[in-house]
Amino acid sequence: MWAILGLVLLADALDVIDATITNIAAPTIAGELGGGESLIKWLGPAYMLAMGVLLVVGGRLGDKFGQRRLFLIGIGGFTLASAVAGFSPDPALLIAARVAQGAFGALLIPQGMAIMTKAFDRDMLAKAFGLFGPVLGVASVGGPVLAGFLISADLFGLSWRPIFLANVILGTIGLVVAAKILPRDDDGDRSTVVDGWGSGLLAVTMIGLLYGLIEGSTNGWSAVPVVSITTGVLFLAAFAYRQRTATHPLIKPSLMKNRGFTSGSLVCLVAVAAGAGLLFVLSLFLQEGLHTDPRDTSLALLPLTLGLIVAGFAAMGGLVAKLGRTLVFIGLTVDLVGCGWVLLLVDRSGTNVGLWALAPAFFVIGVGIGLGFATIPVVALGDASPEEAGSASGSFSSIQQLASAIGSAAVTSIFFQAATSGPGHAMKVSLIVVLTVTALSLPVVALMPREAPSEPQ
């Protein structure tokens, strides 16, 4: 049982690390491979896009064909895609590898929880859940820090490539262990229906919106990005119609009528997009504006990550049960205070601002994100029935990934658009946008359920 838990934790840690490492590595990768702003804008969203679109589908496929089989396919494919990313000679192949990483990750991640639920007794499950927070917290801190040190160390003259190649070692170990220890369930439930049409419509929606946003902000708003965004909007309408009429939709229709779920989804979409975009441009500002190397950049952002982890543990340790949606409001407000603090520092000192001056403001941002983001999905499920809980949880995970993709692309685009007047000006404009968008989500918090569920769903 402990070996299975270790295997599932390894898979989830790989996902967390790969979702964050390009925040640090993007400028170095773009500098060596070429691709410029466009490559920087796509590195993170490509992974999150594939993960968000396929996450719910991955869970359904596990139910249909067996969690063990999908776990092996997922970790094997993720490992191979990481090797391709690590050896990519050009930007196009690297972005394709990032999409493949996200797609196979979406097959891999949902299986772990299902495997544990079937194999563990209640006491073991409680111990397992207690370990997820600390391990993933360490991964979220250690991933970017490790990336910064690996790039600066330039091992064997490979520069940024070891940040992906390390996955090959860990993934191969995980694949061998998984083949030996995971319980067999290859029959699955072949009656499970997977809404392929819904997934396809959602994929075209997100690709259209992101490609149009990135292409338009990089090369000008010609007919191509406008048509791309228009196509994304039309397919979004088709996806919404599909969810209303499909026999087995990705999102249960009853959830769309649930005010707590819909309001929580909207807050999640807006706030997470702003937060993900902020984290990306802070790294860009430190490297492009303050000229810190990847190692120092990862260390400079450490206070933010520590604040996020401390606040996340505090939220899940009892605060969310006591305060409910009030904690979401507090978290987002603290996030606004931290962003405003950084804005004042950059407005006063520009690119001469010191890392030590930024550290406490970064910590405050981390606390705000930790309190708010950890609480939003829990509170949003407060009105969901037990029958809806699984679909709601999976849908929320997808929304978080897609919001991160949109936010990273949008705020990074704003940063580069404003960078013609200098990185200090670009950082100020980006912060004002993040502050505005986050503030707009605050009134919607009042529509969320007042309290979190008293029992885990």
BELGI-V662915 format. One record per pair of residues at least 24 apart in sequence whose C-alpha atoms are under 8 Angstrom apart, sorted by the first residue. I is the first residue (numbers start at 1). J is the second residue. Records with the same first field share a line. If there is no record, write none. Layout:
I: J + J
//
This chain:
1: 119 + 120
3: 181
4: 116 + 178 + 181 + 182
5: 116 + 128
7: 174 + 177 + 178
8: 112 + 113
9: 132 + 135 + 136
10: 174
11: 75 + 108 + 109 + 174
12: 109 + 136
13: 135 + 136 + 139 + 140
14: 139 + 167
15: 105 + 109
16: 136 + 139 + 140 + 143
17: 139 + 140 + 142 + 143 + 144
18: 143
19: 44 + 47 + 48
20: 44 + 140 + 143 + 144
21: 143 + 144 + 147 + 163
22: 144
23: 144 + 279 + 280 + 283 + 284
24: 144 + 147 + 148 + 283 + 284 + 294 + 297 + 298
25: 147 + 148 + 151 + 160 + 294
27: 284 + 287
28: 160
29: 160
33: 89 + 90 + 91
34: 90 + 91
35: 91
37: 218 + 416
38: 214 + 215 + 218
39: 91 + 95
41: 214 + 408 + 409 + 412 + 413
42: 95 + 214 + 409
43: 95 + 98
44: 405 + 408
45: 404 + 405 + 406 + 408 + 409
46: 95 + 96 + 98 + 99 + 102 + 405
47: 98 + 99 + 100 + 101 + 102 + 103
48: 102 + 401 + 402 + 404 + 405
49: 99 + 102 + 206 + 207 + 401 + 402 + 405
50: 99 + 100 + 102 + 103 + 106 + 203
51: 102 + 103 + 104 + 105 + 106 + 398 + 401 + 402
52: 106 + 397 + 398 + 399 + 400 + 401 + 402
53: 199 + 202 + 203 + 398 + 402
54: 103 + 106 + 107 + 199 + 398
55: 106 + 107 + 109 + 110 + 394 + 397 + 398
56: 106 + 110 + 250 + 394 + 395 + 398
57: 106 + 107 + 194 + 195 + 199 + 250
58: 106 + 107 + 108 + 110 + 111
59: 107 + 110 + 111
60: 192 + 193 + 194
61: 107 + 194
62: 107 + 110 + 111 + 188
63: 188 + 189 + 190 + 192
64: 187 + 188 + 189 + 190 + 191 + 192 + 193
65: 186 + 187 + 188 + 189 + 190
66: 185 + 186 + 187 + 188 + 189
67: 111 + 112 + 114 + 115 + 185 + 186 + 188
68: 111 + 115 + 182 + 183 + 184 + 185 + 186
69: 185 + 186
70: 107 + 108 + 111
71: 107 + 108 + 109 + 111 + 112 + 178
72: 108 + 175 + 178 + 179
73: 104 + 107 + 108
74: 104 + 105 + 106 + 107 + 108
75: 104 + 105 + 108 + 171 + 174 + 175
76: 171 + 172 + 175
77: 101 + 104
78: 102 + 104 + 105 + 171
79: 167 + 168 + 171 + 172
80: 168
82: 164 + 165 + 167 + 168
83: 164 + 165 + 167 + 168
85: 161 + 164 + 165
86: 161 + 162 + 163 + 164 + 165
87: 161
119: 183
133: 313
137: 309
140: 305
141: 302 + 305 + 306
144: 298
145: 295 + 298 + 299 + 302
147: 294 + 295 + 298
148: 293 + 294 + 295 + 296 + 297 + 298
149: 294 + 295
150: 295
151: 294 + 295
152: 293 + 294 + 295
193: 248
194: 248 + 250
195: 248 + 249 + 250
198: 239 + 242 + 243 + 249 + 250
199: 250
201: 235 + 236 + 238 + 239
202: 235 + 236 + 239
204: 232 + 235
205: 231 + 232 + 233 + 234 + 235 + 236
206: 232 + 402
207: 232
208: 232 + 233
209: 233
210: 406 + 409
213: 409 + 410 + 413
214: 409 + 410 + 413
217: 413 + 414 + 417
218: 413 + 417
250: 391 + 395
251: 391 + 392 + 395
252: 388 + 391
255: 384 + 388 + 392
258: 383 + 384
259: 447 + 448
260: 380 + 381 + 382 + 383 + 384 + 447 + 448 + 449
261: 380 + 381 + 383 + 384 + 392 + 448
263: 380 + 444 + 445 + 447 + 448
264: 376 + 377 + 379 + 380 + 445 + 448
265: 380 + 396 + 399
266: 441 + 444
267: 376 + 441 + 442 + 444 + 445
268: 373 + 376 + 377 + 399 + 400 + 403
269: 399 + 400 + 402 + 403
270: 403 + 437 + 438 + 441
271: 332 + 437 + 438 + 441
272: 373 + 400 + 403 + 404 + 407
273: 403 + 404 + 405 + 406 + 407 + 408
274: 407 + 411 + 434 + 437 + 438
275: 369 + 404 + 407 + 434
276: 403 + 404 + 405 + 407 + 408
277: 404 + 407 + 408 + 409 + 410 + 411 + 412 + 434
278: 408 + 411 + 430 + 431 + 434
280: 408 + 412
281: 411 + 412 + 415 + 427 + 430
282: 427
285: 423 + 424 + 427
288: 423
289: 351 + 423 + 424
290: 351 + 352 + 353
300: 355 + 359
301: 359 + 362
303: 359 + 360 + 362 + 363 + 366
304: 359 + 362 + 363 + 364 + 365 + 366 + 367
305: 363 + 366
306: 363 + 366
307: 363 + 364 + 365 + 366 + 367 + 370
308: 363 + 365 + 366 + 367 + 368 + 369 + 370 + 371
309: 366 + 367 + 370
310: 367 + 370
311: 366 + 367 + 368 + 370 + 371
312: 367 + 370 + 371 + 374
314: 371
315: 370 + 371 + 374 + 375
316: 374 + 375
320: 375 + 379 + 452
321: 451 + 452 + 453 + 454
322: 451
323: 451
324: 375 + 379 + 449 + 450 + 451 + 452
325: 375 + 376 + 379 + 445 + 446 + 448 + 449 + 450 + 451 + 452
326: 450
327: 371 + 372 + 375
328: 371 + 372 + 373 + 375 + 376 + 445
329: 372 + 442 + 445
330: 368 + 371 + 372
331: 367 + 368 + 369 + 370 + 371 + 372 + 373
332: 368 + 369 + 371 + 372 + 438 + 439 + 442
333: 368
334: 364 + 365 + 367 + 368
335: 364 + 365 + 366 + 367 + 368 + 369
336: 365 + 368 + 435 + 438 + 439
337: 364 + 365
338: 362 + 363 + 364 + 365 + 368
339: 365 + 431 + 435
340: 431 + 435
343: 427 + 428 + 431 + 432
346: 424 + 427 + 428
347: 424 + 428
350: 424 + 425
351: 423 + 424
378: 452 + 453
379: 448 + 449 + 450 + 451 + 452 + 453
380: 448 + 449 + 452
381: 449 + 452 + 453
382: 449 + 450 + 451 + 452 + 453
383: 449 + 453
386: 457
389: 457
390: 457
//
